[in-house]
Amino acid sequence: MSQIFKAACIQNTAGRDVEANIARVSRYIDEAAENGAEFIALPETVGLIEPVSEQIRPLTFSEAADPGLASFRAKAKKHSVTILVGSQLIRLEDNRIVNRSFLIDNNGEIRARYDKLHMFDIELANGEWYRESETISPGDRAVITDLPWGKLGLSVCYDLRFAALYRTLAQNGAEVITIPAAFTQTTGKAHWHILVRARAIETGSYVVAPNQCGHHADKRYSYGHSLIVDPWGEVLADGGAEPGIIYADIDLAQVANARNRIPALKNDRAFTLVKE
């Protein structure tokens, strides 16, 4: 099978209306498939952004009942494409909520699940603050799965700041790494491009990073600038600030090329930390 495929990132502005969010993203999936995308990546919490923590739970579903997941599975099957559902907020049987990423194959089947590891609990100097752990339960597994073309490593948003996760994924075979996000405007302006490119360079991997954009509700804004970055750190596509779709051809032969040029994944050395 060819190691070259066309990837797309969908950039949307999710809000409180789950049905409207799903309908809008489904139209983008149709457009991306019609334009030849074989792998379509959606952002984090693609079906819902609710800034008020107390109002999230009534708007979540079990995996079996989640309308967004059902719609995206149907689209994958209809268009015979692979879809990365960046994440949906899924209510578990024990009533916990997880921020779960799904890989859906071209038959509409779920091939992998990943629950976001790192919770976005921060307070910025401008008074902006977020407490994801108030509502969401973190995962405890790193996940690698198969694409039709190679190996995929999964992550979500705030995971981006934890480089060891990406090194682990790459050292265990991941050639493409997804970083679906709803990165805030404040932190996005400061760090998004730098960190996404750094993860690609450090691991010699393609990075596909669909991001939410614009004003969601209340004081919640996302940065946009969905990115597709090659293993040498070159930005192949940038989504800018508005909703839409970006595309890039992924050639997995470039992964081996980058890793042979800079074999950092093989050059680890054990060390002892000394405090003097």
Helices and strands as residue ranges (DSSP letters): E 4-11, H 18-34, E 39-41, G 53-55, G 57-59, H 67-79, E 82-91, E 97-104, E 110-115, E 121-123, E 129-131, G 132-134, E 144-146, E 151-154, G 157-161, H 163-171, E 176-178, H 185-187, I 188-192, H 193-203, E 206-209, E 213-217, E 220-223, E 227-229, E 235-238, E 244-251, H 253-261, G 264-266
